[in-house]
Amino acid sequence: MAPVTLLVVGAGDRGTGHARWALDHPDRARVVAVAEPRDVRRTRFAETHGIAPGNAVADWKDLVVRGRIADAVLICTPDRLHVEPAAAFAALGYHIMLEKPMALDETACREIVAAVERAGVMLAVGHVLRYTPYTRTLKRLVDSGRIGDIISVQHLEPVGFWHQAHSFVRGNWRRHDESTSMLMAKSCHDLDWLQYVIGSPPARVSSFGRLSHFTAANRPEDAADRCADCSVEAGCPYSARRLYGGMLDRGEHVWPLSVVVDDFTPPALDEALRTGPYGRCVYACDNDVVDHQVVAMEFPGGATATFTMTAFTELTNRRTRIFGTRGELTGDGETIRVYDFLTRTEETVTPAGHGEMSAAGGHGGGDAGLMDAFVGAVATGDRTLVTSGARDSLASHLAVLAAERARHSGTVEPVPDVS
């Protein structure tokens, strides 16, 4: 069977990471073209994948006008720029892997779903947590009836103090008006994961959260606007010099350092921290997204769940407790403990490890699992390989949007139906 041919739209960290799977599996997939507006990123990506100069373009529309020149496309543009390319490539018959979130409001999400269903193509949204070995094992245990019927769930996303500072205080997702809410940008993964594990989207949601710490009111005395000029930087856990300089010193030329510089040298990093957004004091940025949030959910069968997102943790795996009628399941992203009420015994299950749960670590095998499923579905036509399809992803996005409405209004909000 010939390898599945791929276009990549957006050669940032996510697009580059997904495309790397093709390099590791050349018998199954091959990238034949890329669209990326940044010259350095586009050139580097094209060289890595051996793409002809004519197939490395700045604007994805230059690929659309050529018709269908590949089997599928990976759309990894900024969050607000998903709808137009998704609709255009779907109309040409491309199967689509679309980075999460699929879109930022209900109308746009439904436009994408309508476009792929009208064209009859497959859509896989980048909810990589569904595809980890850990999740597959946990899902099998739940579905087997080991703990009976699910009654309630506690789920925690420990964002990590430096990840919050990098992405959601200094970075691209710091402002709701320029990107989207914290819940959509970061935690749509988690509401989608809970829906997948429990077996249905929630019926009603409420939510509370705010920006508490990363504000001017908490700025230390004598702190400068930039870490490079700050007399108190050495005592600040959010120091940009410590985070990015430490990575450079250790030779870790990956995310998040790769977002800050293209040239991994001390002078390039020093210039970036003195002039770019990632060198700013976390108490002197223009951020407005929350740094902690809680979502309460009620599911159609009566089960309940709580989700907590907080910045104020080490960067570690998500943690979950599932309470059933016959047992309890506890998971930390690596191991799963099942306690049986009848026998009063416990079993610990450890799925095979597949890297850290960070973007740099491939999300615990989720990035590779998503690509494996998507490419397999395109190659064989077996749509069941993709678990994060159009309607399932629409359902979890509608839950996120309902939770944000609830947070702003102080209400309990119904989750709209996907139909």
SVG drawing of the C-alpha trace seen along z (x, -y; Angstrom):
<svg xmlns="http://www.w3.org/2000/svg" viewBox="-30 -49 55 60">
<polyline fill="none" stroke="black" stroke-width="0.4" points="0.0,0.0 1.4,-3.4 2.0,-5.9 -0.7,-8.4 0.3,-11.8 -0.1,-14.8 -0.2,-18.6 0.7,-20.6 -0.8,-24.0 1.0,-25.7 4.6,-24.6 4.7,-25.8 5.4,-23.5 2.2,-21.5 2.3,-21.1 6.0,-20.2 5.3,-17.7 2.5,-16.0 4.4,-15.8 7.4,-14.2 5.3,-11.1 5.6,-10.7 9.4,-10.8 9.2,-8.0 6.8,-6.0 7.9,-6.6 6.1,-3.4 2.8,-4.8 2.8,-8.6 4.7,-11.3 4.5,-15.1 4.5,-16.5 3.7,-20.2 3.7,-22.8 2.1,-26.3 3.7,-28.5 4.1,-32.3 7.3,-32.5 10.3,-32.0 12.6,-30.3 9.9,-27.8 8.9,-27.1 12.4,-26.6 13.4,-24.4 10.3,-22.2 10.7,-21.8 14.3,-20.8 13.4,-18.3 10.8,-16.6 12.5,-16.9 9.7,-19.1 10.3,-20.6 10.6,-24.5 7.4,-24.9 5.5,-23.0 6.6,-25.1 4.4,-28.2 3.6,-31.0 -0.2,-31.0 -2.4,-27.8 -4.6,-29.3 -1.7,-28.7 -2.2,-25.0 -6.0,-25.1 -5.9,-26.5 -3.9,-23.4 -6.8,-21.1 -6.3,-17.9 -2.6,-17.0 -2.5,-14.8 -4.8,-12.5 -5.1,-14.5 -4.2,-17.8 -3.0,-18.6 -4.4,-22.1 -2.3,-23.6 -3.0,-27.3 -3.7,-29.6 -7.0,-28.8 -9.0,-31.7 -7.9,-30.6 -9.3,-27.1 -12.7,-27.6 -11.7,-28.9 -9.0,-26.3 -11.0,-23.5 -14.0,-24.3 -11.7,-24.9 -9.8,-21.6 -12.9,-19.6 -14.6,-20.9 -11.6,-19.5 -12.0,-16.1 -9.1,-16.2 -9.4,-14.2 -8.6,-16.6 -6.7,-16.4 -7.5,-19.7 -5.7,-21.0 -7.8,-21.7 -9.8,-23.7 -11.7,-23.1 -13.1,-26.7 -13.9,-29.3 -17.7,-29.7 -20.7,-27.5 -21.4,-28.9 -17.8,-28.3 -17.7,-24.8 -20.9,-23.9 -19.6,-25.3 -16.7,-23.0 -18.9,-20.0 -21.2,-20.9 -18.3,-21.3 -16.8,-17.9 -20.1,-16.1 -21.2,-17.8 -17.9,-16.7 -18.0,-13.2 -14.5,-13.5 -13.1,-12.4 -12.2,-14.9 -10.0,-14.1 -9.8,-16.8 -6.5,-17.0 -7.9,-15.7 -4.8,-13.7 -5.7,-12.6 -8.1,-10.1 -5.3,-8.3 -2.8,-7.7 -2.2,-4.1 -3.2,-5.3 -6.6,-6.5 -7.2,-3.4 -6.5,-1.2 -8.6,-3.3 -11.5,-3.3 -11.4,0.5 -11.5,0.9 -14.5,-1.5 -16.4,0.1 -15.7,3.6 -17.9,2.9 -15.1,3.4 -16.3,0.5 -20.0,0.7 -21.9,-2.3 -20.1,-5.7 -21.7,-7.9 -19.2,-10.7 -15.7,-11.8 -13.0,-14.2 -10.5,-15.4 -7.6,-17.8 -5.5,-19.5 -2.3,-20.7 -1.2,-23.2 2.1,-24.0 3.4,-27.3 5.9,-27.9 3.6,-26.6 0.9,-29.1 3.5,-31.9 4.8,-30.8 1.6,-30.2 -1.2,-32.0 0.5,-35.1 3.3,-36.0 2.3,-33.9 -0.2,-33.6 -3.1,-32.4 -2.9,-35.2 -5.9,-37.2 -9.5,-36.1 -10.0,-38.7 -6.8,-37.7 -7.2,-33.9 -9.9,-32.4 -10.8,-31.5 -8.4,-29.4 -11.0,-26.7 -11.2,-26.4 -7.5,-26.9 -6.1,-24.5 -8.9,-22.5 -11.2,-21.6 -8.9,-18.5 -10.2,-17.7 -13.9,-18.2 -13.6,-16.1 -11.7,-13.4 -14.4,-13.3 -17.1,-13.0 -15.2,-10.1 -14.6,-8.2 -18.1,-8.7 -19.7,-7.9 -21.8,-11.0 -21.5,-14.8 -22.8,-16.6 -26.4,-17.9 -25.8,-20.8 -22.8,-22.8 -21.8,-25.5 -18.4,-27.1 -16.3,-29.4 -12.9,-30.9 -10.9,-34.1 -7.4,-35.6 -6.1,-35.9 -2.3,-36.1 -0.7,-37.3 -1.8,-40.9 -0.1,-44.2 -1.4,-44.1 0.9,-41.2 4.0,-42.7 7.0,-42.5 8.5,-45.8 11.4,-46.9 10.4,-44.4 11.3,-45.6 9.1,-45.3 11.5,-42.6 13.3,-39.8 16.6,-40.7 16.7,-44.0 15.1,-42.9 16.9,-43.2 14.5,-40.7 14.5,-38.2 16.7,-35.6 14.0,-35.2 11.1,-34.9 9.8,-31.4 8.4,-32.8 11.8,-34.1 12.1,-34.0 15.9,-33.8 15.6,-30.7 13.1,-28.9 14.5,-29.6 18.1,-30.1 18.1,-26.8 16.7,-24.9 19.4,-26.5 22.2,-25.6 20.9,-22.0 20.7,-21.8 16.9,-21.3 16.0,-22.8 12.3,-22.0 9.1,-23.5 8.8,-26.0 12.2,-27.4 11.5,-26.7 8.6,-29.2 10.9,-31.9 13.8,-31.6 14.5,-30.1 18.3,-30.3 19.3,-28.4 22.2,-30.7 22.7,-32.9 22.7,-36.1 19.4,-35.2 17.8,-34.3 19.1,-37.5 17.6,-39.6 14.3,-37.7 14.1,-38.3 15.0,-42.0 12.6,-42.8 10.0,-40.0 6.9,-39.0 8.5,-36.1 10.9,-38.3 8.2,-40.3 7.5,-40.3 4.5,-38.1 3.0,-40.9 3.4,-43.4 1.7,-41.7 -1.6,-42.4 -3.1,-38.9 -6.7,-38.5 -7.4,-34.7 -8.1,-32.9 -5.4,-31.2 -7.8,-28.8 -11.2,-27.5 -13.7,-24.8 -16.4,-23.2 -19.3,-21.2 -21.1,-18.8 -24.3,-16.7 -24.6,-14.0 -27.9,-12.6 -27.9,-9.5 -27.4,-11.4 -23.6,-11.0 -21.7,-14.1 -18.2,-15.3 -16.0,-18.2 -13.0,-19.5 -10.3,-21.7 -7.8,-23.6 -5.1,-25.4 -1.8,-27.1 -0.3,-26.7 1.2,-23.3 4.3,-21.6 3.9,-20.6 2.7,-17.0 0.1,-14.5 -3.6,-15.0 -5.2,-13.1 -8.5,-11.4 -10.8,-9.6 -13.8,-7.7 -16.4,-6.5 -18.6,-3.6 -21.2,-1.4 -18.9,1.5 -15.5,-0.1 -13.2,-3.1 -10.6,-3.9 -7.7,-6.3 -5.3,-7.4 -2.4,-9.7 -1.6,-9.5 0.8,-6.7 -0.7,-4.1 -4.3,-3.1 -5.5,-1.7 -8.8,0.2 -10.3,0.9 -13.1,3.6 -15.8,3.1 -16.8,6.8 -13.4,8.3 -11.8,5.2 -8.8,5.8 -7.0,3.5 -5.1,3.9 -2.6,1.5 -2.4,1.4 0.5,-0.3 0.2,-0.8 3.4,-1.0 5.1,-4.4 5.2,-6.6 6.8,-9.9 5.8,-12.7 2.3,-14.3 3.7,-17.6 3.8,-18.9 7.5,-18.3 6.9,-14.7 4.3,-13.9 1.4,-14.0 2.1,-10.5 1.9,-8.9 -1.3,-10.8 0.3,-12.8 1.6,-9.6 -1.7,-7.8 -3.7,-10.5 -1.5,-10.3 -1.5,-6.5 -5.3,-6.5 -5.8,-9.3 -3.4,-7.9 -4.8,-4.4 -8.3,-5.7 -7.3,-7.5 -5.4,-4.5 -8.2,-1.9 -11.3,-4.0 -12.1,-2.7 -13.6,-5.8 -14.0,-4.0 -10.2,-4.4 -10.8,-8.1 -12.5,-8.6 -12.3,-12.4 -14.5,-12.9 -16.7,-15.8 -19.8,-15.2 -18.0,-14.0 -15.7,-17.0 -18.6,-19.4 -20.3,-18.0 -17.3,-18.7 -16.8,-22.2 -20.4,-23.0 -19.9,-21.9 -16.8,-24.2 -18.8,-27.2 -21.7,-26.5 -19.3,-26.4 -17.9,-29.8 -21.4,-31.2 -22.0,-29.8 -18.8,-31.3 -19.6,-34.8 -23.3,-34.8 -23.2,-32.8 -25.8,-30.4 -26.3,-26.7 -26.3,-26.3 -27.7,-23.6 -25.4,-22.1 -26.9,-22.3 -27.5,-19.2 -25.1,-18.4 -28.0,-17.9"/>
</svg>
